[in-house]
Amino acid sequence: MQTNAAWQMPPIAFRAGSSPQPVDIRAWVLGGVARSAAGALTLDLINGRLMIGDDGRLAISLSQADCAALGEGRIDFEVMRLTPEPTRPLLRFATINHQGLT
C-alpha cells in the first residue's frame, strides 16, 4: 500500500465450524473503519470500500485519494458484522501505507 496509488485487499472467504464449512456473508450487513494517525475512513458497501463478490468473498478497496488521506504509516482495518445480531468483529488487520513517489 502506498499514498499515491489505489489499493485492494485480495478477496477472502470465511469458514466456520469444527468441520469447517463455507459461511455465506452475502446477506449480512457489514460496516467498518480504516484508521491511521492522520484520520479514519468509513468502510461499507454503499461507498464501495467494502465489496462482497457473488461467491461470498469479502474485499476492501481504497482509491488513490483514500490512501493519500490516510497518510503514511500504520493503517488499522476493522470490519464488523452489524446484522444479523449480535454485532461481531469479522476481520481485523493492519498494514503499512508507504510514502509513494510523486
JOLIN-V423528 format. One record per residue. N is the residue number from 0. SS is DSSP state (2 for helix, 1 for strand, 0 for the rest). PHI is phi in radians with two decimals (999 if undefined). D_FIRST is the distance of its C-alpha to the first C-alpha in whole Angstrom. Layout:
n & ss & phi & d_first
N & SS & PHI & D_FIRST
N & SS & PHI & D_FIRST
This chain:
n & ss & phi & d_first
0 & 0 & 999 & 0
1 & 1 & -2.55 & 4
2 & 0 & -1.18 & 7
3 & 0 & -1.98 & 9
4 & 0 & -2.58 & 7
5 & 0 & -1.20 & 8
6 & 1 & -2.48 & 6
7 & 1 & -2.41 & 9
8 & 0 & -1.30 & 10
9 & 0 & -1.04 & 12
10 & 0 & -1.04 & 16
11 & 1 & -2.18 & 18
12 & 0 & -1.86 & 21
13 & 1 & -1.98 & 24
14 & 1 & -2.33 & 27
15 & 1 & -2.56 & 29
16 & 0 & 1.86 & 33
17 & 0 & -1.22 & 35
18 & 0 & -1.95 & 35
19 & 0 & -0.85 & 31
20 & 1 & -2.10 & 31
21 & 1 & -1.04 & 29
22 & 1 & -1.90 & 28
23 & 0 & -1.53 & 28
24 & 0 & -1.76 & 26
25 & 0 & -1.08 & 27
26 & 0 & -1.60 & 29
27 & 0 & -1.37 & 28
28 & 1 & -1.73 & 26
29 & 1 & -2.03 & 23
30 & 1 & -2.63 & 21
31 & 1 & -2.92 & 18
32 & 1 & -2.60 & 16
33 & 1 & -1.99 & 13
34 & 1 & -2.04 & 14
35 & 1 & -2.53 & 13
36 & 0 & -1.11 & 16
37 & 0 & -1.47 & 15
38 & 1 & 2.75 & 16
39 & 1 & -2.48 & 16
40 & 1 & -2.18 & 15
41 & 1 & -1.34 & 18
42 & 1 & -1.96 & 17
43 & 0 & -2.74 & 20
44 & 0 & -1.24 & 21
45 & 0 & -1.18 & 23
46 & 0 & -1.46 & 20
47 & 0 & 1.41 & 18
48 & 0 & -1.39 & 15
49 & 1 & -1.91 & 17
50 & 1 & -2.38 & 18
51 & 1 & -2.06 & 21
52 & 0 & -1.30 & 22
53 & 0 & -1.04 & 26
54 & 0 & -1.55 & 25
55 & 0 & 1.44 & 24
56 & 0 & -1.57 & 21
57 & 1 & -1.73 & 18
58 & 1 & -2.41 & 15
59 & 1 & -2.01 & 12
60 & 1 & -2.31 & 11
61 & 1 & -2.06 & 10
62 & 0 & -1.38 & 11
63 & 2 & -1.03 & 10
64 & 2 & -1.12 & 12
65 & 2 & -1.07 & 11
66 & 2 & -1.10 & 8
67 & 2 & -1.16 & 10
68 & 2 & -1.13 & 13
69 & 2 & -1.27 & 11
70 & 0 & 1.31 & 11
71 & 0 & -1.33 & 10
72 & 1 & 2.09 & 10
73 & 1 & -1.25 & 10
74 & 1 & -2.09 & 10
75 & 1 & -1.77 & 12
76 & 1 & -1.93 & 13
77 & 1 & -2.48 & 17
78 & 1 & -2.10 & 18
79 & 1 & -2.00 & 22
80 & 1 & -1.51 & 25
81 & 1 & -1.56 & 27
82 & 1 & -2.46 & 30
83 & 0 & -1.25 & 32
84 & 0 & -1.17 & 33
85 & 0 & -1.39 & 32
86 & 0 & -1.11 & 29
87 & 1 & -2.46 & 27
88 & 1 & -1.18 & 23
89 & 1 & -1.81 & 22
90 & 1 & -2.70 & 18
91 & 1 & -2.41 & 17
92 & 1 & -2.83 & 14
93 & 1 & -2.29 & 11
94 & 1 & -2.54 & 8
95 & 1 & -1.87 & 7
96 & 1 & -1.69 & 5
97 & 1 & -1.53 & 6
98 & 0 & -1.19 & 9
99 & 0 & -1.42 & 9
100 & 0 & -1.35 & 12
101 & 0 & -1.85 & 15
